[in-house]
Amino acid sequence: MQVLQLDPAGEFTRSLSKVLVHEGGYSNHPEDPGGATMKGVTQRVYDEYRRSIGLEPLPVKNISNSELQAIYRKRYWDQAKCDKLAPGVSYVVFDGAVNSGVAQSVKWLQRALQAMGLYQGGIDGIIGQGTLLAAAGVNDNDQLIARICERRLAFLQALKTFKTFGKGWTARVNGVLAVGQAWASGSVGPEIEYVEGGDAKAFISDAKPAPTLAVADAATGAGGGSFTLGGAMTAAKDQLMPLTGSSPWIDRTIAALIIGGLVVAAGSYAYRWYANRRKQERLDALDLQTKAPA
C-alpha cells in the first residue's frame, strides 16, 4: 500500500479557500433551511460557537475571519477527520460536510468505498477506523471522488428544494469533482466560481415525500378501505350477469365492466410497482438503508 504524505494544515487552508468560493457572502433565502448564513456559517452554528467560548451571540454578519477559520476547522474538518484522508478526497468530504452536515458527507464516502468493494461496515455517517482503513486502501482516488460526488448529487436531487437550488448545487458538485480529482492526481486544479443557490444548505429534513399508494389502494383495496373502484365494478358486473343475453346493451355493459376491471387492476398494480421502486430509489439516494451488506 502506498504511504500518503499528508499535509493537513496545507490541505485545510486550500480546501477552505475553495469552500468559501462556493459559499459566497451573506444569504437568508426563505427556502434555505440554514436560514441567515454568512460565508457558509449559519446563525445557529455561530451562536453555538460563541457560547462555547463564553461569549454572547452576535449577528452572523459580524463573524470575524478568525472565528470563521475556527468554526470550519473544528466543526467540519476535524469532525470529518479530513486530516486522515488523501488530498482531494479530504476536500470533497469537507465541502460535503459544510453543505449537508458531517454525518451525511461521511455516508457518501462510505457508500463510495462500499461500491468499490473496500468497505463492509454500516452506512452510519461515523468516520471510524473501518472507514479510514478502507479509504487508505484506495488505489484510485479519482474513482472514489467521482463516486462520492455521484452519491451527493443523487441525494440533492431527492430534496424538495432541488427545484429551487438545483442549478447552483449541481454547479457546486461539478466544481468539487473537478478540483478534487485534480488534487488527487497532484495537479493544481481548475478555478471555480460562485453560482447562486449552491450555497443553500442541503439537509435530509427537506427530502421529497415517498410516492403515495393511495390511488392504487383505492383501486384494488390493498389499503384496507371499504370502497374500491375495482370492487364497485365487480359488484355491478355480478348484478348484471343473470341478465346476460336479455339485451345487447346489457351484454356490452358486462363486457365493458370485465375489461374495465382488468384495466383498473393492471394499472393499479403497475403503479404500485412504480411507487415501490421510486420509494426504494429515494431511500437509497438519501442513504436511509443503513444495514451493512450481507
N, C-alpha and C positions, 0 to 999 in steps of 0.2 A: 504494500500500500504506500502511495506517495505521501510523504510528510509535508503538510502545508506550512509555509512560513507566513503566519498571520501577523498583521499589524493592526491590532484592534483600534488604537487611537486614530490612526490614519483612515481606517475604514469607516469609523463612526463619523468623522469630520466630512469626508467626501460624500457619504451616504446622506447625511443630514442636509448637505447643500442641495442635493437633488430633490429630497423630500420637500424642502421649503419652496422650491420652484413650483411643484405641483400644488402646494397648499395656498400659495398666493398670500394675500393680506387678510383684512378683516371681512367676515361674512356673517350673515344671520338670515339665511334663506328660510322661509316658513316651512318648507318641506324637508329641510335638513335636520335629522334627529339630533345632530350635535348642538344645534342652537347657535348662540353667539360664539364665534370662533375667531381667534387671531393666530395666523400662521400655523394653523393646524391644531392649536391648543384650545379646547373648549373652555367655557366659563366654569363648568363643573370641575374639570381637571385642574384648572388654575386655582380655584378655591381650595380644593383638597391639598394641593401643593403648598399654598400659603399657610394653611392651618397646620400642616405637618411640620413646619419650621417655626411655628409660633407667631405668625403674622396675620393681621387682619386681611380679609378678602379685598381685592381691588377689581375694577372692571378689566376684563381680559385684554382690552385695547392697550392697557398700560403695561403689559408684560415686558420685562427687560430682556436683553439678549442673554444675560447670564441665567435668568430663570428659564428661558426657553431651552437653553442648552441642557440645564439640569433636568428638566421635565422629560425631554426627549431621551436623554441618556438613561435616567433611572426607570422611567415608566414603560418605555418601549424597547430600547436597545438592550438594556441589561435583562429585563424580564424575558425577552425572547432569546437570550443567550447568544446574541449575534456575534460576540467575540469569538465564539467557538465554531462559527460557520465559515465556509470558504468565501473568499472575496467574490462579490457578485451575488452569491446566494444570501449573504448576510444583508445586503442592501434590499433585495427583493422581499425577504421576510420582514425586515424593518419597515419598509414602506407599507406593506400589507397590514402590519400591526398598528401603524398610525391611523390608517384609514378605516379598519374594521375591528381593531382590538387584537391583542396579542394571541389569545386563545384561537381565534378564527384563523389568523395567519399561520399559526403553528399547525393547525389542521390541514391547511393547504400543503404545507411542507410534508406532513405525514402521509397525506393521500398521494402526493407525487412520489415519495420514496416507496410507498406500498406498490404503486403501479410499476415501478422499476424492479420490483421483486427484492427490495433491500430491507423492508420494514414489515414486521409481522405483528406489531403491537396494536393497541386500540387507537382509534382516531379520537383522542381525548383533548387535544389542544394543550397538552402538558409537554414541554420540551425536556424530557428526562434523558437518562443515559442511553436508553434504547434508541431514541430518535437521533441523538447526537452521534452514536456509533454508526447508525445507518447512513447519516449524512456524510460522515467521514469516509465511508466506504464507496462513495460515488466516484466513478471514473469519468463521467461525462456530465459536468455541471451545466453545460449548455442545455442538455436534455432535461435535467432536473428543473432548471429555471423555467423552461418552456412549459413543463407540466404544472408547476406551481401557478404560473400566470393563467394557464388554461382553466385550472380549478377556480381561480379567483374570478375570472370573467364569467364563468358559469354561475357562480354564487351571485354576482352582481345582477345578472340577467334574471335571477329568480326573485328579485326585490321589487316591491310595488313602485319604488322611487326610480327604477331604471328608466322609465319613460321621461322623467324629468332630468336626471343626471347621467343617463347612459352615454351620451356623446362624450362628456368630459371624463367619465370613468374609463371608457374604452380607450381614449387617447392616453390616459394616465397609465393604464396597464400595458399598452403597447410601448410607451416610453420606458417603463420599468423593465420590460422584457429586453428591449434593445440595449439599455445601459447595463443591466445585469449580465447578459451574455457577453458583452464586450469586456467587462471587468473580469469575468470568469476566465477569459482567454488571455488576459494581460493587456488588453487594449485600453485606450483612454475612454472610448465610448462616445456616442453622439451627444449633441446638445439637445435639451428638451425644453419645452415651452409650457407655460401655464395655459390650461384650457378650462374655461368656465364650467363649473359643475363637477370637475374632477376632484375638487377639494371637499365635496359633501361627504359626510360620514356615511358608511355603508354597514348597517347593523342588521343582524338576523331578525331583530324585532320588527323590521319592515318587510319581512318575507311575504310574497303573494300567498293568498289562501289556496288550499288544495281544491281542485275541481270538485264541485258538489255532485253527489249521486242522486239527488232528489228527483230529477227528471226521470232517470232510469227506474228508480224505485216506484215512482207513481205509475209507470207503465207496467211494471212486472210484479209489483207487490213485495219486492225484496226488502223494502224498508219496514215492512210490518203494518202498513196502513190498511184501513178497511176498504178503501176505494182504490181500484187500479183501472187504468184505461183498458188494459188487456182483459181484465176480469169483466168489465162492463160489456165489451164486445162479445166475449164468450157467452155471457148471460143472454144477450139479445139473440145470438145465433141459436142457443138452446131453445129459446121460446118459440122461435120460428121453425125449427126443424120439423115438428109434427105437421106443418103446413106445406112441406115440400111437395111440389107437383101440382098444387092447387092454383098457382098463379105464376106466370113468367116473372112478374115483378118480385114476388117473394123468393123465387129461385135465385134471381140475380142478386137480391139483397143478402141472401145467405152466403152465396159465393163471395160477395164483396166483404162480408164480415170475416169469413175464413181467411181470405187473402190479407185483409187489413190486420187481422190478429197476428198473422205470421210476420208481416212487415213491422208492426209495433214491437213484437218480441225480438226480432232480429236487430232492429235499430237500437232498442234499449240495451241489449246485451253487448252490442258493438260499442255503444257509448260507455257502458260500464268498463269494458276492456280499455278503452281510450283513457277514461278518467283515472283508472288504477295505474295505468302506465305513466301518465303525467304526474300522478302522486309520487310514484317511485322515483321518477326523474327529479322531482322537486326535492325529495328527501336526500337524494344523492348530491344534488348541487349545493344544498345547504349543510351537507356533512352531518345529517341528523341520524344516520345509521352508524353508530359508534362501536359496535362489537368488532372484535378482532376477527379476521377471516379464519375459517375452519382449516 
